[in-house]
Every structure is written in structure tokens, then in C-alpha cells.
Amino acid sequence: MASLAWLRDRIAQSIDSELAELCATRRSGAHRAFGWEGESALILDESLVVLDGDTRQIGAGIIVVTVAAALVAERQPGAISPLSISAMAWSAARSTSARPEPPRVRSRE
């Protein structure tokens, strides 16, 4: 559980740090491309929405998946480690802009 709390905090810190950087970019105007000022602002706004909304949800989903994996591992010795599942989920979430599909659970049959 301590590692999950650490992971949750680390995800939140990373998102907050990136949000602060994007807000600083907005204040400085460094994101503006000459002739494309409006579009540049829209792209920055979209980045903020994705980061603060979708990325936070993906992070929360990773925690939920890890907790579920921990419960499965507790009942089935030798199952994949919860932190391995968490690392795979985080890696998949970072490598795609689309929301990851929820993992499929195999039946016990």
C-alpha cells in the first residue's frame, strides 16, 4: 500500500509540475507562433485540459488496476506483480494519446 500511495503522489506531483510549466509558458507567451496566435493558444489550452483531466484519470485508473492486481496476487500466488501491471499501464498510457482499454479479466474456467 505504501508503494501505491507513493505512486499516486508521484503522478500528482508530475502532473502539477507540468501544469505549472505550461502556465508559465502561457504567461511568457513563448507558445505563440507568428500568424498562428489563436491556434497556438487553442493548442496550449487543449494540452492543459488533457493534462489536468485525462492524465489525472489515467493515473487514478493505474492505481485502481494495481489495487485489483494486488488482490488477485494475494489470492493466486505466482500471479504477475501488481507493480509490474502498474508500470505496464503507465507505459501504455504515456505511449498513446487515446485512453487505454480496461484490462480484460479471464474467467477462472
Beta strands, then each sheet from edge to edge (+ up, - down):
end
